[in-house]
Amino acid sequence: MKKNLLVALFGAFGVLGNAQTFTNYTSSDGLLADNVNAVDTDANNTIWFGTQNGVSEYDGSTWVDHTNAIDVGLIDDNIQALTVMSNGDIWVGTDFGASVYSGGSWTAYTNADGLGNNQIKCIEEAANGDVWFGTNTGASLFDGVNWTNFGMSDGLPFGGVTAIMIQGNGDVWLGSGLNGIRIYDGTNFSPITSVSDGLIDDRIRGMRNDNSDQRWIATSEGISVLNSSNVVVTQHTMIYSLPAPDTLNPIEDVEIDNNGNIWVGVYVDYLVTEGGVVAFDGNSWVEYDVSDGLVGPVIRQLAIDGNNDVWVATSTGVSKISNHSVAIIEAEQLDYSMYPNPANTSVNLKFEKAANQTRVGVFSASMQLIDEIDVASGTTELSISIEHLSRGVYFVSFNGTAKKLIVY
């Protein structure tokens, strides 16, 4: 957990909970395959994994395999999406259609049955039990009997549907792989895009509502947070430390735990393969990666179980993060504010009360001291030049309190 370094350096932070525990599972432990594309948990805390070789079911002690060879009705073993319904049914999506596990048996559905497209990207349940499928060409709705399909001619953009979120009022948010979001109110599709609404990027990877009715929109370049009026209020673009030039964060998934903390999977494969899990408690982010015990860097999907454990599906197995210290808490009485942030030429510190003679330290993301600035007694505001700093994540420390600074 990279920001644990701050505890040793500054001593003004507390850590939520006990030290986190990583428990890793691979094919040697019972998974059908190490390459896991999807994960979800049911009401009994049984974890369901969609792998490239079928579905693995794990109740904490026993593994059960579901494969096309032994389960009539499981349409294909290479699972691309998996969702547990409120009634306990398990829906999976593949490149050849969808299947549902109900009452101990599987039933398959393809475009011959009414599904709009056999290539399934995501699955979500509506409050009334209807099942929504994001496909390579649009969206399909199944009410248990009838199928309704939506495509470009209905108002969806090119790029298919890669993420679905259903609001309490019944509105269905359909995230496109290329062209932002479309909100379906039962009649019309309304767009939310980078051009018209300020999304950080139009390639949508995941969407979740938090406890304050804010919408966390995961994209290929970071996270946009929208308020209840669907107005962008915050952008999170560099929450996970990446080597240059990979500074913007490609998000793979976003989930919200039982305490309202935001969990995000980040993965980039450009010049190097980097990835991990980042958590936000409303004040600060904390990173978890392979150096902490994560099974691998290629993040696929996240799930939260009834114990508030975080399950991380990767291309090299699955990690369960337990007893997690979600974030490092800044000292209750902050001695200064810092703005603008992000910044690229200078950053200003405003002290809550006149400072005694002391120093401000600027640290790299790896906690190497870069600059020290003397602060004269009586100072209430200070401007620090950062023109010499490369793009990336830094920390500014004053009077035992550190804040993250993003330089762009």
N, C-alpha and C positions, 0 to 999 in steps of 0.2 A: 504494500500500500504506500505509494510514493510520498504522500503528504505526511506520513508519520515522521519523516525527517524533521518537520517543523517542531515537533514536540521536543526533540533533543536540543534543537538550536535555540528555541525561544522560551519554552517552558510556560507559556501563557495560554496554552490550549488544553482542553479536556477532550477525552475520546469517548464517544458514545458507546456504551456497552462494553463487553469484554473483547479480547483479541479475536478477530475473525478466524473461522476454521474452514479449510477447503477440503472437501471430500470428492475425489475424482472417480469416475466410472468409465471403463472402456470395454471393448469386446472381450477382454480377458476376465472381466467381472460379470459379464452376462448380457451386455448390449449386443444387439444383432450386428451392429457395425459401428465403427468409431465416427464415421461421418454422419452427424445428426443435424437435420435441417429444421426440426420443429420439436417443441416440448410444451406440455400443459399438465395441469394437475386436477384431479377430481375431488369431490367432497370428502372422500375417505383418505385423502393425502396419498393416493396412488399416483405415481408419476408416469405419464405416457410420452414416449419418445418416437418421433418419426425419423427413421434412419434410411439410408440408401438400400438397406436389405430387408425392410419391413418395419413393423411396429413392435417396440419393446414396452412391456408393462412391468412396473416395479413398485411393490408395496412396502419397500424398506427392508425386506428380507428375501423375497422370492421374485424371480424373473419369469415372465410369460412371453413367449414369442408368438407373433402373428405375422405369417408370411403368405404370399400368394400360393405357395405350393401346398400348404396345409389348411388354409382358410378359404373356403369357397366364398366368393363375394368380395374379397380384398383384391381390387382391380389391378394393382401393381405394387411392387415392393419399394420402389424409389419414392419415398414420401416427401412431398414438397410443403405441405401444410397440415396441421393437426389442431383440432379444437375440441375441448370437452364441453358438452352442452349441460345446461342446468338439470336436465333429467337423467344425466349420466351417460347418454349416448356419446360415442366418439366418432367424429367426422374427420376423414383424412382426404387430402387432395393430392393428385399425382399429375403427370403429363398425359395420362390416358383416361382421366375421369375422376370421380369421387366415390368413396365408399363410407358407409356408416356401420358402426358396431353397436348393435342394440339387442338386448335379450340373449346374448351369448353367440350371436351369429352376425356375419357381414352381408351387406347388400350393396351392390354396385350401381352407379348411375353414370351414363355417358350422354353425349349429344343425341344419341338415338332415343333416349328417355325424355329429353327436353332440356338438358343442360346446354347452356349457350356455347361453351367451348370446353374441350376436355383438358386444357392446360390450366390447372388450378394454382393460383398464387397465394390466396389467403381465404380464411373462413371465419365468419362471425355470426353470433346468435342475436336475434332481436328479442325484445322483452316478451313478445307473444309466442316465442318458440320458433318463429320463421328462421331459416338459415340462409345467409347471404354468402355468395362465393365471388371472390375476385378472380377473374380469368385473364387470359392473354389478350382478349379482345374487348372486355367489358365486365359486366356483373350479371349474376344470376340469382334469383330469389326462389326458394323452395318452401312451400307452406306445408309440406308433408304429403301433398297430393299433386299440386300443380306447380309448374315452372313458369317464371316470368323472366325474360332476358332483356338486358339493356346494352346498347352499343353506341357507336358514334352517331348513328341516325337519331338516337334518342336524346343526345346532348352530352354524352361522355366523350372525352378527348382520345386521341390516338395514344397508345402506350399501355393499354390494359389497366387493370386495377390491382395494385400491389398491397393496399392496406384498407381496412374498413373499420369505422368506429360508429356506433349507434348511440345517439343522444337520448336523454330521458323523455324528450318530447316526440320521439319517434323518427326524427331526422336521421338519415343515413349519410355518413361522410364516406365518400369513395376517393381514396388517394390514388393518383395516377403514377405510373412509372416514369412519365416524362412531362406531364403538363398540369401539375398542381392538384387541387382538390375540387370535387364537385359535391355539393350538398343536395341530396334528394329529399324533398318534403312530401313525397307521395304523388306529386304531380310534375314539378319542375326541377331542373338541375341548375344550381347557382354556383358560379366558380369562385374559388379563392386561389390566387396565383401570386407569383413573385412580382409580376408587372403591375397588377392592379391592387394588390393587398400587402405586398412587402414580405412575403415568405422568403426565407433565406435561399431556398432552392425549390424547383418544381418537381424534383424526383423524390417522391414520397416513399418512405420505408416503414413507417409506423405512426400510430396516433392513439393518444390516451387522454381522458379527462381526469384532472386531479380533484382533490377535495374542495377546492375553491372555484370549481367550474371553469378552470382554465384548460385550454386545449394544448397539449404538448405534441407538436408536429415534428417527427423525425424525418430528416431529409439526407441526401447524399453529401451535404455540406454543413450540417449542423442541425440545431433545433430552433424552431420558432415557437414562441408561446403566445397564444391568443387568449384574450379575455372572453367573458361570457357574451360580449357583443361581436365576437369574431374579429377583433382588431388586434393586430400584432403589437405586443407590449414589451417583449424581450426577445433577444436573439442570443443563443449560446453556440458559438462557432468553434471554440478551441478549448473544450472541456477536458480533452485527453491529450497528453503531451506526445507529439509526433516529431520525428526529425524533419528538418527542412528538406524539400519544399512542402511536405505534407503537413500543413498546419491546420487547415480546415478539417473538421471531423466528419467522415462518412459514417452515418448512423445506420446500424442494422436493425435495431429494435428498441422500443421504449416500454417500460412497465412501471407500475406504481405499487409499492408494497403496502402492507397492512397499517403502517404508520404514516402513510402519505408521502414517503420519500420516493424520489424519482430515480429509476435505474435505467441505464442506457448502455447498449452494446455498440462499440466502435470497432471498425475494421477497415484497414486500407492495405492494398497490395499494388504498389506502384514501383518505387525504387527498392523498397524493402517491405517485408510483411510485418505489419504491426497491428495490434488490436488488444482490447481489454474491455473491462466493465467499469463504468463510472456511476457514482451515486451522488445525489443532491438532496440536502435536507432543508432547503429553502435559503441557506446562507452560503454554503460552499460545496465544492465538488471534491470527491476523493476517488482515486484510481486504484483498480486492482488489475494485475496482469500476471504473466507466467512467473515472474520473479516472486510473487506472493503465493503461488500455488495453483493458479488457474491452469487447466489442463491444456489449453492451447490458445493462440491469438486470433484464429479465424472464427469470429463470433457469428452465430446464425440466429439464435432467438433466446429470449429470456422468459422465465415463468416464476411466479411467487406462490409458494405453497401455504397451507394453513398455519404452519409454524413460523411464517415470515422468512423462511429460508429462500434464497435466490438460486434458481436452477439455470445454468448457462449451457446452452447447446453449442458445440463447436464442431469443426471438421475432424477433430482428434479425440472426441469423447465428450463427456459431460462433467461439469463441476457443480457441486452444491456449496454455496457460501452460507455458513451458519455463524451465529454469534457475531454478526458483522457490526463493526463500528462504522456506521453509515457515513459519517463525515466528521471532520475535526471542527469543533465549535470554537468560534472566535470568542475572546474574553468578553464577559458580559458588559463591561464598561469600556467601549472603544474610545481610544484617545484621539482619533483623527478620522477624517473622511478623505477619500482619494477620488479625483476626477480630472479629466475624463478617463473612462476605462471601458473599452479599449482606447489606446492612444498611440500616436506615432512620432510626435516631436517633443512633447513635454507632458508631465503629469503634475497636478497640484495636490498638495496636502493641506488640509484645513484642520487645525487643532481645536479641540473642544475648549481648551483653556490654554493660556500662555505657557509655552514649554519652558522647562528648566533646560539648562545647557545639556545637550545630548547629541546623538547621531542617528541618522536614518541609514539603513543598509538596504542595498538592492542585491537580490540573490537570483541566480539562474534557476531553471526548473530542477536541476540536479543539486541545488542548494550550495553552489559555489558563490562566494562573495564577489560581486562585480564592482560595486561602488560603495563608498561611505561618504555621507554628506553631514558636515557639522551643522547643528541647529543652535543658534544663539539663544540665550535666555530671553524670555519675553516674546518670542516668535509665535505668531498665531496662524500664519500661512507661509507656505514654502513651495516654490516651483522647481522641479527637477527636470533637467534636460535628458531626454532618452533617445536623441537622434542617432547616437552611436550604437544603440542596441538593435540586434537583428530581430526579425519577426519571431514571435513565440511567446511562451509563458514565463513570467518572472514573479518574484515575491518581494514586496516592500515591507521592511520591518522598522517599527518605531516603538520605543518604550515597551518592548516585550510582546507587541501585537503585530502579526504579519497579515498582509492582504495580497491576494493574487492580482497581478497586473498583466494584461494582454497587450502586447506591442504588435502593431500591424504595419 
